Each structure stands twice: as C-alpha cells, then as structure tokens.
C-alpha cells in the first residue's frame, strides 16, 4: 500500500526541481544581498540533509559524492567553495534519483524506531522513527525551496536572471 509520506516527498521534490529547471549555472551562483547562500547551495544542502535523515540516520548507506559534505553541510557557504562544484543538471539528477532510492529502501521500514534518535537544532523536536525523519525532510526541503524562490525573485527583479 502506498504511503502518504512518499506522495508528499514526491510532491516536494517535483516542486523543488520545477523551481530550478530554468536556472542556469551562472545564475545559480548569485548570492543576493541579505542572503548567505545561493540557489546551488540550497539544492546541494537539500540533497545532503535528506541523505543524512533518510539513510545514515536509518543505518543505511548514503550515496553522496565525497566533497558534498564540505560544500553543502550546515554552516558551509559558497564563499568557501574551492572544490569542483556540481552543475545544476547534476544536482537535479541526484535529487531525482534520491527520491527513488528513499522510496525503494525505506517504504517497508516506515514504522521502525531508529537506534539513534535525532533532536533538531531548536531542541523542540526529536525524530525517532523512519517516518518521522522523512516527515522532517518535507519541512526542511520546503524551507529551502522558499529560499530558492526568494533568491530567484530578487535575481529576476535585478535583470540578472538568464535561461
């Protein structure tokens, strides 16, 4: 039986990809005034966090390029990038494939309790089942999609947005 969580994860991921489908690599590097990161960082960060919450937290093998943690983890920023940064099409492909892996590997495990529960940075929520981790991914991805949308609006208003 198909779970609502996978319908919601697919909806969120499709929305994320739709938001960046027309963004080129040059535009994806722009950091508007008042922002710490750019579109590309937000995409990579969504990928990294979802790998952690979906796979590592559930004792599964993460599938991530070696340098992604240094590029896209919490506390990183594009100004520190020195490594090869993936292109927008590469990030989109990773994001598309990630959802398929999550559904295939975790669908039968939703109600399982994880060995190491995770308390969010605010300290107000503890995640202890596979389903709770995946539900939190919806919130996290939504926050970063809103950041992407805000960055896009500012870039478009400035006239720097290019296909």
VOTORTOR-989648 format. One record per residue (C-alpha): residue in one letter; x, y, z. Coordinates in nm, 4 decimals, m for minus. Each point is the difference from the previous one (the first is absolute). Last residue first. Example, Ala and Ser with C-alpha at 12.3 -4.5 7.8 and 13.67 -1.06 7.14 Angstrom:
<rs>
['s', [1.3670, m0.1060, 0.7140]]
['a', [m0.1370, m0.3440, 0.0660]]
</rs>
This chain:
<rs>
['x', [1.7978, 3.0966, m1.9122]]
['x', [0.1196, 0.3251, 0.1515]]
['x', [m0.0924, 0.1861, 0.3156]]
['x', [0.2165, 0.3102, 0.0482]]
['x', [m0.2851, 0.2461, m0.0567]]
['x', [0.0066, 0.1168, 0.3610]]
['x', [m0.3650, m0.0929, 0.0435]]
['x', [0.0751, m0.3515, m0.1266]]
['x', [0.2878, m0.0392, 0.2463]]
['x', [m0.2190, 0.1136, 0.2894]]
['x', [m0.2827, m0.2343, m0.0968]]
['x', [0.2413, m0.2922, m0.0516]]
['x', [0.1540, 0.0504, 0.3450]]
['x', [m0.3450, m0.0018, 0.1585]]
['x', [m0.1009, m0.3161, m0.1877]]
['x', [0.3228, m0.1743, 0.1025]]
['x', [m0.0559, 0.0993, 0.3644]]
['x', [m0.3562, m0.1343, m0.0208]]
['x', [0.1389, m0.3227, m0.1442]]
['x', [0.2372, m0.0109, 0.2966]]
['x', [m0.2769, 0.0168, 0.2573]]
['x', [m0.2080, m0.2570, m0.1914]]
['x', [0.2919, m0.2432, m0.0090]]
['x', [0.0351, 0.0192, 0.3778]]
['x', [m0.3710, m0.0437, 0.0702]]
['x', [m0.0279, m0.2971, m0.2338]]
['x', [0.3222, m0.1507, 0.1377]]
['x', [m0.1604, 0.0106, 0.3458]]
['x', [m0.2621, m0.2435, m0.1264]]
['x', [0.2753, m0.2327, m0.1228]]
['x', [0.1659, m0.0021, 0.3430]]
['x', [m0.3357, m0.0575, 0.1711]]
['x', [m0.0790, m0.2883, m0.2386]]
['x', [0.3292, m0.1724, 0.0773]]
['x', [m0.0789, 0.0261, 0.3694]]
['x', [0.1688, 0.1932, 0.2827]]
['x', [0.0046, 0.3682, m0.0864]]
['x', [0.0181, 0.2354, 0.2969]]
['x', [m0.1533, 0.3456, m0.0256]]
['x', [0.0406, 0.3114, 0.2149]]
['x', [0.3758, 0.0089, 0.0337]]
['x', [0.0225, 0.2862, m0.2460]]
['x', [0.2790, m0.1819, m0.1860]]
['x', [m0.2183, m0.3072, m0.0461]]
['x', [0.0323, m0.2998, 0.2299]]
['x', [0.1027, m0.3221, m0.1718]]
['x', [m0.0780, m0.3534, 0.1197]]
['x', [0.2889, m0.2505, m0.0229]]
['x', [m0.1082, m0.3635, m0.0445]]
['x', [m0.2920, 0.0908, m0.2236]]
['x', [m0.3546, m0.1153, 0.0727]]
['x', [m0.1632, m0.1794, m0.2912]]
['x', [m0.3450, 0.1188, m0.1103]]
['x', [0.1071, 0.1025, m0.3504]]
['x', [0.2123, m0.3090, m0.0749]]
['x', [m0.1710, m0.1567, m0.3038]]
['x', [0.0157, 0.3259, m0.1977]]
['x', [0.3586, 0.0704, 0.1044]]
['x', [0.2183, m0.1536, m0.2713]]
['x', [m0.2120, 0.0452, m0.3137]]
['x', [m0.1556, 0.3330, 0.1014]]
['x', [0.3283, 0.1534, 0.1078]]
['x', [0.1799, m0.1284, m0.3098]]
['x', [m0.2602, 0.1531, m0.2338]]
['x', [0.0145, 0.3322, 0.1843]]
['x', [0.3772, 0.0111, m0.0289]]
['x', [m0.0012, m0.0631, m0.3745]]
['x', [m0.1902, 0.3210, m0.0681]]
['x', [0.2178, 0.2031, 0.2379]]
['x', [0.3213, m0.1366, m0.1517]]
['x', [m0.1226, 0.0800, m0.3520]]
['x', [m0.0981, 0.3537, 0.1034]]
['x', [0.3411, 0.0511, 0.1603]]
['x', [0.1774, m0.1122, m0.3183]]
['x', [m0.2218, 0.2251, m0.2150]]
['x', [0.0795, 0.2966, 0.2316]]
['x', [0.3726, m0.0627, m0.0321]]
['x', [0.2079, m0.1554, 0.2763]]
['x', [0.2684, 0.2084, 0.1748]]
['x', [0.3585, m0.1145, m0.0472]]
['x', [0.1731, 0.0933, 0.3210]]
['x', [0.0967, 0.3394, 0.1367]]
['x', [m0.3317, 0.1100, 0.1390]]
['x', [0.0397, 0.2242, 0.3038]]
['x', [m0.2021, 0.2908, m0.1390]]
['x', [m0.2732, m0.2510, m0.0872]]
['x', [m0.0822, m0.0513, 0.3662]]
['x', [0.0269, m0.2779, 0.2559]]
['x', [m0.1647, 0.0111, 0.3433]]
['x', [m0.2363, m0.2902, m0.0633]]
['x', [0.1493, m0.2308, m0.2607]]
['x', [0.0112, 0.0919, m0.3706]]
['x', [0.3552, 0.0317, m0.1283]]
['x', [0.2107, m0.1886, 0.2539]]
['x', [m0.2648, m0.2736, 0.0338]]
['x', [m0.0265, m0.0218, m0.3789]]
['x', [0.3722, m0.0741, m0.0505]]
['x', [m0.0289, m0.3786, 0.0069]]
['x', [m0.2904, m0.0258, m0.2475]]
['x', [m0.3030, m0.1387, 0.1817]]
['x', [m0.1781, m0.3313, 0.0206]]
['x', [m0.0677, m0.0654, 0.3683]]
['x', [0.0021, m0.3592, 0.1208]]
['x', [m0.2844, m0.0871, 0.2360]]
['x', [0.0036, 0.0063, 0.3818]]
['x', [m0.3235, 0.2009, 0.0168]]
['x', [0.1645, 0.3287, 0.0942]]
['x', [0.2459, m0.0543, m0.2833]]
['x', [m0.2714, m0.0585, m0.2589]]
['x', [m0.3021, 0.2273, 0.0105]]
['x', [0.1201, 0.2694, 0.2385]]
['x', [0.3580, 0.0182, m0.1252]]
['x', [m0.0837, m0.0353, m0.3676]]
['x', [m0.2801, 0.2566, 0.0453]]
['x', [0.2426, 0.2424, 0.1597]]
['x', [0.2535, m0.0353, m0.2804]]
['x', [m0.2538, 0.0320, m0.2832]]
['x', [m0.1770, 0.3031, 0.1459]]
['x', [0.3424, 0.1581, 0.0582]]
['x', [0.0995, m0.0550, m0.3621]]
['x', [m0.3149, 0.1742, m0.1188]]
['x', [0.0415, 0.2883, 0.2459]]
['x', [0.3660, 0.0419, m0.0964]]
['x', [m0.0914, 0.0180, m0.3696]]
['x', [m0.2638, 0.2668, 0.0589]]
['x', [0.2395, 0.2251, 0.1910]]
['x', [0.1036, 0.0446, 0.3598]]
['x', [0.0360, 0.2529, 0.2785]]
['x', [m0.2827, 0.2280, m0.1120]]
['x', [m0.0536, 0.3691, 0.0815]]
['x', [0.1444, 0.1220, m0.3270]]
['x', [m0.0616, m0.2548, m0.2731]]
['x', [0.2369, m0.2960, m0.0380]]
['x', [0.0377, m0.0857, m0.3693]]
['x', [0.1480, m0.3463, m0.0664]]
['x', [m0.3162, m0.1560, m0.1490]]
['x', [m0.0131, 0.2780, m0.2608]]
['x', [0.3239, m0.1194, m0.1571]]
['x', [m0.1086, m0.3639, 0.0097]]
['x', [m0.3285, 0.0625, m0.1770]]
['x', [m0.3388, 0.0082, 0.1688]]
['x', [m0.2903, m0.1192, m0.2177]]
['x', [m0.0607, m0.3292, 0.1824]]
['x', [0.0727, 0.1546, 0.3403]]
['x', [m0.3507, 0.0449, 0.1420]]
['x', [m0.1325, m0.3086, m0.1809]]
['x', [0.2650, m0.2122, 0.1753]]
['x', [m0.1099, 0.1170, 0.3434]]
['x', [m0.3686, m0.0460, m0.0858]]
['x', [0.0658, m0.3546, m0.1232]]
['x', [0.1868, m0.0691, 0.3253]]
['x', [m0.2827, 0.1325, 0.2163]]
['x', [m0.2688, m0.1967, m0.1861]]
['x', [0.2122, m0.3162, 0.0027]]
['x', [0.0579, 0.0368, 0.3766]]
['x', [m0.3732, 0.0575, 0.0510]]
['x', [m0.0985, m0.3083, m0.1995]]
['x', [0.2733, m0.1948, 0.1801]]
['x', [m0.1342, 0.1064, 0.3393]]
['x', [m0.3585, m0.0891, m0.0972]]
['x', [0.0973, m0.3647, m0.0126]]
['x', [m0.0700, m0.2310, m0.2907]]
['x', [m0.1378, m0.3366, 0.0987]]
</rs>
